[in-house]
Amino acid sequence: MAGKANSPNEDSDLMKITPLGSGQEVGRSCHIVQFKDKKIMLDCGIHPGLTGMDALPFVDMIEADQIDLLLISHFHLDHAGALPWFLQKTTFRGKCFMTHATKAIFFWLLSDYIKVSNISTDQMLYTDSDLEAAMDKIETINFHEEKEVAGIKFWCYNAGHVLGAAMFMLEIAGVKILYTGDFSREEDRHLMSAEIPNIRPDVLIVESTYGTHIHEKREDRESRFTSTVNDIVSRGGRCLIPVFALGRAQELLLILDEYWAAHPELSDIPIYYASSLAKKCMAVYQTFINSMNEKIRRQIAVNNPFVFKHISNLKGIDHFDDIGPCVILASPGMMQSGLSRELFESWCTEKKNGCIVAGYCVEGTLAKHILSDPQEITTMNGQKLPLNLQVDYISFSAHTDYKQTSGFIRALKPPHVVLVHGEANEMSRLKAALIREYEADPTHNIEIHNPRNTVAVELYFRGEKMAKVMGSLAMQKPEEGLKLSGILVKRNFNYHILSPGDLPKYTDLTMSTVTQRQSVHYTGSLQLLQFILQHTAGEVETVEGEGVGGDKKQIIRAFGAIDIIYEPRMVTLEWIASPCNDMFADAVLSAVLQAESMDSPKYLPPSNKLDKMHFKECLIELLQDMFGEESVPKIFSGDTITVSVDNKAAIVSLTSRTVECEEDKTFEQIVQTAVSKLHQSLVPLQFDK
């Protein structure tokens, strides 16, 4: 089923994956997957280095009301920060899903973002009331729970990274797409590693944040972190660790609390977790203990690891007495604004102070700027300050490195990999490394794509269409050559064949019959009409019916389907609508009009005595001319002739001049018309004068 790009296929086989954000950049993750007239948005983040409308993804490239489904992988602002704006300020009418933990943390995190945003009210993307209204539109999903929206099936796997982070698997018309969001294949102190799905996706959309870098071992990283913190506070300095309120902060708090407990000489030096969300965040973490790793779940039975002995909560800078050495974890993590920025500006001129950047930094933020070792920095009010404090970069960022990403791709073996969420250079290096890795592997053909923002990756997938037989039709055991007649019902991307009578049981559809009626002015005699009809339709039968007031009506039935009701000065045709019956009705109407245009003859030809042998010979000759000499036996006995065409047999009764063919009623009607026409031409019918 895996398709090849640019192959000549139908438009409906085309899948487009378009990054509206985080295409050859980090920040404002937002991707549109378009396939089989379905549109899915994956994440809706903001760019941490930009403000106002500039921070949004390129959503002007799409029509919001055409999006069927919106999935949020985790609560970080660069993946979910634009969601309230998209849900409240656009025409989006689809469904939005995230995990339970993500929804709980998302609300507090964005409430904090609204408060600390250092921009004017008119530039704000949304308000607290917008956020509250947006929460009502967000639905939740459990890990491994399958849901379906507008024919799109989807479920999610644990992604590591942060609490509640999910990788989403989508299935549209049998084609599977896995979106990792941000994920980590390394278990840390509180989170389990990302799962490897047991289903192979056709397309993998994967982050490339760290490109070809390989992380140092967790033990070495933690040791370097704690010794750097120890060095700074031991010389009387203040240690600032800018972090986001949730995510890596909890990992660092666990490390510091354990280190302080093991080093009593540090017990007088305070550690502050400076976030207005501190208590709320910890309550959420304690609620979702079961979403964490085995180590934390075992420990919770003895004592809660998130009730810290050596760490105090700090609501804001107003509650802080800056009187000596201390460690402060303050948000936001990239120091674009807020408490971490204020503390950095007040401490950056002192050499004894230190700042440890512990997470990934996006271009355009202060945290990224200070890693290039500048001489001075610009404060939020435009003042220039010398940068004298010690800056260290010790990455606790829970993103995959090259080793983890490569191993993940090798385990899944997808035919197509789309790289997102990485700076252009890092992404290019990762693409080149993956291509080199698979060049020497003839067992697996893989295509790597690294699209820029707004540039679509086009892939083609042509799947087999399979229709399942259901209901009463499924009672009959299938056999080779068996013909099945029913109604083909398409629901989303599933096809079923049903008997008309089963429609109400298995679908919302019902079966109706349309009876057509047409009245024509007619002044001729019934005998003339019957004579003309027999020359048009072959054998006709006369039936009796009741008219208005119980009067007897004379009805002629032609082709076994069209009732011709004769009344003074009028003829009415009645039939059940179908393509075949409509055609017969046209022929009958033509015969009625022909009879009306003729003067009533004083004499109709009498009947001759039928020469049965002559009729047989003429019939065989006629059928051989129509269907070929092999179709009719030259010698036969009895009063029946069998006509065989394409393994279908029609049995002609010479006595009653009727034809039967169970396999094909159309074939039966063709032979019946031939028999009747021949009979009429050999023996004209006689009517009363």
N, C-alpha and C positions, 0 to 999 in steps of 0.2 A: 504494500500500500504506500510505502514511502515514495514521495514524488521527487522529481528532479526540477531544479529551478530552470526557468526559461524553456521548458519542453512544451510542444504544441498540445495543450489540453483545453478543456472547456473552461469558461470563466468561473463556473460554479466550483471547479476543483482548485481555484486559486486561494491560498492563504496569505494574508498580509500581516506582518508583525511590525508595528511602527512605534519607536520610542518617541514620546512627546517630552520626555525628560530622562536624564541619566543615560543618554546615548553619547558615548565618548566623553562623559563627565560624571562626577559624583554629586548627587543632590537631585531633588525634585523627581524621584522615580515615578514614572507613569508610562505605561505601555498599552497600546491598543492591538488586540488580536481580532482579526476579521476573517471569517470563514463561513461559507454556506449561509450568507445573509444574517449571520450572528455577529455581534460586536461585544467584546469584553474588555473592560479597562482593568489593568493590573496595577494597583497602588495609585496614590494621588498625593504626592509630596510637594514640599516647597524647597527652594534652594537656600541653604543656611547663609550663604554669602550675599544674598540679595534681599531687598525689602519690597513690600507692597505687591502690586501686580507683576512686577519684574520677577518675583520669586516663584511665580506659578509655572507649571508645565505649559507647553504650547497647545493649550486646549482649544485655541481658536481654529485649529486645523480640523476639528471634528464638530459634529452636531450632537450635543449632549443628549437630546431626546432619542437618538438612535442607539444609545448604549443599553444593552440588555442586562448586563451584569457588571458589578464593580467589586473586586476582591482586594482586601488590604492585608498585606503579609505580616506587618507588625506595627507597633505604635510610634516608632521614631518619626520625627517631624519631616525628614527627607523622604518618608514613604507615606505619611498620613496627614501631614500638616495642611494640605489644601482641601481635605475632604469636606469640612463644614462649608467652605465656600462653594465647592462643586455641588453639594447636596442642596444648598439653600439659594444660591445665586444663579443657577443655570436651569435649563429645561429638563434636566435628568429626571427620568421617571422609572428607571429600572430598579433592580434589587441590589443591596449592598451587604456584604458579609465580611466578618472577621471573627477571630476566636474570642471566647469569653474573657480570658485574661487581657487580651489586646483591647477589648472594648472598655474594660474597667480602668485600665491605665491610661488609655487614649484620652478619656475625659479629663482626668486630672492634669495630664501633661499639657494638653492644649489650653486648659484654663490658665495654667501658669504662663504659657507662651503669650497669651493675650495680655496678661498683666505686665510681663517684663519687656514686651516689644517696645523699643525706644523710638517709635515713630508716631506721627500725628494721627488723630482719630480718623481723618478722611482717607488716610492711606491704609488703614487697617482692613484686612481682607474680610474679617467677620467679627462679630461681637459675642459676648457670653450667651445672649439669647439665641443667636444663630447656632452656636455649639449645642445648646440644650435641645433645640428643635431638630438638629441633625441626628442627635442620639436616638430619637424615636424612629428614624428611618434605617438605622443600622440593625441588621439581624446577626445572630451568632451561629457558629458552627463548631461542633466538636471535632477533635482530631479523628481521622479515619471515617467520619460520618459522610455518607454520600447524599448529595442533594441534586435537584434538577430544576433549572429555571429556563423556560423557553426552549427546551430541547437541549440545553447545555448541561451535561453532567459534570460535577466537580466534587472533590474531596481534598483533605489536607493532611500533611505529615508534619511532625515536629522538625523545626529548622535549627534548634539550638539558638545561637545569637543572643536573644533576650527572652524574657518570660513571655510566653504566648505566641512567639514567632512561628509562622507557618509557611510551608511550601505548598503551593496549590497545583493539583493535577486537574486539567480540564479534558473533557472528552466531547468532541463535536463530530457527529456522523462517523464515529469509529476512530477518528484521529485524536491522538493524545498529546497534550502539551503540558510540560512540567515547568512551573515558574518557581525558582528557588527563593526570590526576594534576597534578603541578607541571610546567610547561613554559616554555621561553623561545624566542622566535623570533629572538633576537639572538645571533650568533656572538661568543664572547669569545676570550680568549687561548688557551684550551685545549679548549673544547667547541664542537661544531657546533650550529647552530640546530635547532629542532624541525622534523621533516618535515611536509609537508602531504600527508595520504593522498590517493591517486588514486581512492579509493572514497568515494562520498557516504554518510555515515551518516544513519539515520533519527532518531537521538537523539544529541546531543553533550552530554556531561557535562564541563563546563569550569571551571577555577579562576577565581576573581574576586578574588584577593588584593589587587591594587592598584586595583581598581575603575576609576575614570575617570582616575586619575593617568597622566601620561606621563613616562617616564624621561628624565633628561638624557642627552646624547650620551656614549658610552663614553669618548671622549678627554677631554671636560670633567670627567667623574667621576674618571678616573684622575689627572688633573692636580690636581684639588682634594684628592684623597686624599694624593698624595705630598707636596704643599706643606704640608698640615696636619701630616703626620708630621714633615717637615723642621723646621717651626716649633717643634714640641713638643721634639724632641731638641736643637735648636740652643740653646734657652734652658736646657738642662740637665735637662729633664723626662723622665719615663718615659712611654712611649706604650703603652697597653693596647688591643689589638684583639681583643674577644671573638669567637670564631668556632667553628663546629662543626669537629671534627677533620677532616672530609672535606667537600668541596664547594667553598664559596667560599674556604676557606683556601688551597687550591692556586692559585686565581686571584690572590689577594692576594700570595702568596709569589712568584709569577712577576713581578708588578709591582714589588714591593720589591727583588727580586734585580737586576732590570734597572736600577732607579733608583740603587741603591747602586753598581753597576758604572759608571754614567755620572757619579757624583759622588764622586770619590776622597776629598774632605774628610770624608765620612761613614764612611769605611772602619773607623775606630776604634770606632764606635758599633755594638754587637752587636744582631743581630736573632735572636730566639729563636722557634722553633716549639714551643710548650709543650704536648705531648700525649704521653701514654703510648703512643699509637698511632702516633707520628710515623714510625718506621722501617717498621712494618707497612703503614701507609697509603701511603707512598711506593713500597713494593714492589708494592702492588696497582696504583697509578697507572702504574708503569713496565711492568707486565704487560699492561695494557689500553690501550696507546698507540694501537692501531688503532681504538679506539672514539672517539678524539678527532678534532679538526679537521685539515684539510690542512696548516696551518702547523706544528703540532706533529709531524705525521708526516714532514714534510720535514726539520724540525730534528733529529729523532732520528737521522737518517742521519749528521749531523755530530757532534753531542753531545747528551747527554740533558738536556733543559731542567729535569727534576725533580731533577737533582744540583746543588744550590744552592751557590754559592761564598761567599755572604755571610750565610748563615743556618745557625744551629746548632740541633740538637734539644735539648729540655729535658724530661727525664722527669717532673719534679715540682718543687714549691717547695723541697724539701730540697736539690736540686742547684743552686739559684740563689743567686748572690752579688749582692745588691742594693746595688751600690756607685756607680752613676752612671747617666747617660742610656742608655736602651736601648729597643728595640721588642719587645714580646712579643705573639705571636698565641697566645691560650689558649682552651681549650674549657671549658664549653659556650658557645654563641653568645649565649644570652639570660641568662647569669649567674645561673641559678637555684641553682647550687651549684658545687662543683668548683674548679679552679685559677683560672679567670677571676674567680670571686666572691672568692676569697681575696686575689688581687692587687688587685682593685678596692677592697676594704675597707682594705687597707694603704696605698693610694696616694691615696684620694679626698679626703683633707684638704689636700693640697698643691696650690697654684694652678698651679705650673709643669708639673704632670703633665697628661696628657690621655687621653681614652678615645674611640675612634672606633667607633661602632656601624655595622657594615658590612652587616647583613642585616635581614630582616624580624623584628619582635618581636611576640610574642603578649601580649595583656592578662594581667596577673597576674604578669609576670616583672620582674626588676630592670631589665633593659635597656629595657623599655617605660617603666618608672617614671621613670628618669633623663632620658628625652627630654622630659618635662614640666617640666624645670628645677626640681626640688624643693630646698628649703633644706638638708634632711638626709635621710639614708637609715638604714634599720634593718639591722644586721648579722644574720648567721645565728644568733648567740647572743643576739639581742634588744637589743643596745647601739645607741644613737643616735649617728651620726657626721655632722659637717657635710660638705656636698658642695661642695668648693671647686675640684676639678679641671675642666678644660675638657672639655665633652661635645660631640661632633660626630656628626651622622647623615649618612653618605655611603653610599647604598644600592648594594651590589653584588649584591643579591638577584636570582637568575636566575629571576624570575617575569615573565610577560607584563604589559605595561602596556595601557592602553585601545587604543592604536593597534595593537599586536600582536594582542590578543584579537579586536578588531573585524575586522582583516584576515584572521585565521584563520577566523572564522565566515563572512565574505563568500566566502572561497575554497571552503569546504565546502558552504555553503547548506543546512544541516540544517533540517527542518521544526520540530524541537523542540530548544531549548537549555535545559539544567538547570545553573544556576549553583551552585557549591559553593566551599568553602575561601575564605571572605571574611567580614570583619566585617559585621554586618547593614547598617550605613549605607553602606559601600563597595559592597556587593552591590546594594542598592536603587538607588544612583546609577548603577551599571553597567547594571542592568536598564532603568532609565528612558532612559538614553542609547542603548541598543541599540534599544528600542522606537521612539524618535524617529528613529533612523537608518533604520529599515525602514518607518516609516509612509508616507514619501514614495516608497517603492519598490514599485510595483504588480507587479513581476515575481517577487517572492519573499514568500510568506506564512510568517512565522516566529512561533513562540510561545516566550516566555521565561518560565522558572520559577525561583523562588529559594526552595526549601523550607527550613523550619526543621528542626532535628534531630527525628527520629521522625515527621515529617509526610511522607506519601507523595505523590509526583507520579503521577497516574493517566493513562495514555495508552492508546488503543485502536489496534490494528493488525490489520486483516483482510487476510490475504494469500490469493492463489489457491492452491488445492491442485492440484498436478500429479502424475500418476502416469506413470512411464516404463515402457514395455513392454520386457521383457528376455527373453533366451534364445530358445527355439524359436518363441515367439509373435512375436518381432521379425523372423523370417525372411520373413513374409508382408508384401507391400507394402500399406500402408494405403490404403483407398479409402473414398469417401464412402458412408455408410450401412452400412459393414462392422461386424458385431457381433463383439465380442471376449469370449471367455470364459476366465477364469483366476482365480488367487488373488491378492487384493490384500494385499501385504506392506508393513507400515509399520515402518521402522527409524529411530528418533529422529524426524526431521521429513521423511524422504524416503519416497515411496510408489512401489512397483513392482508391475506386474502380471506374474505368472509362470504358466507351465503347471505343473500339479501335479508332473509328472515332472522339472521343473527345480529344484524346491525344494532338494534336497540340494546342487546345484551352487552356487547363489547365496546360500543361507542355511544356518543351523544346523538348519532344520526338516526333517522327513521326512514323507512322505505315508503314512498307514495306512488300512486298510479295516476296518470293524467289521462282523462277520457276526452277525446276530441269530438266535436260535433259540428257538422257543416250542412246547412240547408240550401237547396237549389230549386229554382222554379222549374217545374216539369209538367207538361200538358199531354204527353203521349200516353200510350197504353202500357199496362204492366207487362203484357206479353212481349211487346217490342223491346222494352227495357231489359227483360230477362234474356231475350235472344241476343242482344248486343253484349250484355255482360258475360254470357257464356263464351262468346267469341273472344272476349278480353281476358277473362279470368279462368277459363276452363270450367271445370265442374263447379256449380254453385248449388247451395242448398236453401230450401225455403223453411223458415221457422215462423212461429206465431208469437206475437207479443201483444201487450195491452197498451192502448193509448190513453189519453185524458178521458176521464169519465167511464173507464172500463171498456171502451170500444176496442174491438179486435183490430190489430194492425198487421199488414202483410210485410214480412221482412225477408229480404234475400241476403244470404251471407256469402260473400265472395272471398276467395283466398283463405277461407277459414278464419278471417279476422275482421273484415269490414262488413258491418251491418248496413244494408240499404233499406230504409223504411219508406214504403210507398204510401202516400196520402194524396187525396185529390189536389191537383195543381202544385204539388210539392214533393220533393224527395229529400230525405235527410240521411246523411252518412254519419255513422258512429263507429269509433274505433279507439283502442288503447294506444296511446302515443308511443312510438318507437321508430327508429330510423327506417326499419323494414316496412312496418305498417303504414308509415307516412307515405312511403313510395307506392304501396298498393292503393292507398286512398286516392293518390293523384291519378292513377290509372283508371280507377272506378269513376272518379269525377269526369275524366275525359270521355268515358263511355256514356255517362248520363247526358253530358252536353251533346255528344254525337247523336244519341237517341232523340233528344229534344229538337235537334236541327232537322231531323228527317220527317217526312210525311208518313203517317201510319199506313203501312202497306195493307192492301186488302187480302193479300195471300202471303203466308210464310211457308218455306219449303217443307214438304212432308218428310217423314223419317223413312229411310230405307232399312231393309233387314240387314243386320250386321253380319258380314262374312268374317267369322272368328279367325280362320286361318290367315286370311288376307291381312287382318289387323295385326296378328302376331308378326308376320313377315315384315310389314311396314314399320312396326315398332322396333324390331331388332335393327333394321336398316337405319332408322332415325337415331337410335341410341349409339350405334357404331359411328355414325357421322359426327355425333356430338362429343363422344368420349373416347373414341378410338376403337379399332376392331378387337383389341385384347380385352376390352372392358365387359363385353357381352359374349356369353358362350354361343357358338354357332348351332349347336344341337342341344335341346333341352326337352324334358318331359314334364308333364303336369301343367298346372295353371299359374306358375310363378316364373318370373325372370329375375336373375340377380345381376345388378350393374355394379362393377367393382372399379373404384377410382381411388388411388393413393391409400390403400388399405381400408377404405370406407366402402361398405356394401349397402346398396339400396335394393329392397325386395319389392318387385312390382307384381301385384295380383291382377291377373288378366280377367278374372270374373268380376271383381268390384272396381277395377281400374284405380286402386289406391296404392300408395307407395309408403314404405316404412324404412327409415334409416335412423337408428338410435344415436349413432356417432355424430351426425351432422345434419341438423334440421334444415339448413340452407340448401344442402345437396338434395335432401328429400323434396323440398319445394320445387327445385329446378326440374327434377325428374317427373314430379307430379304434374307440373305445368305442361311438360312435353307430352305426357301420356294423354292428358285431357284435350290438348290442342289437336293431337293426331286423331283422337276419337271424334271430335267435333267436325274436323275436316272430312273424315270418311263418312260420318253419319250425321248430317244436319238434323237438328231437333225439330219436332213438329209441335205447333201450338194450335189451340182452338182459333177458328176464324172469328 
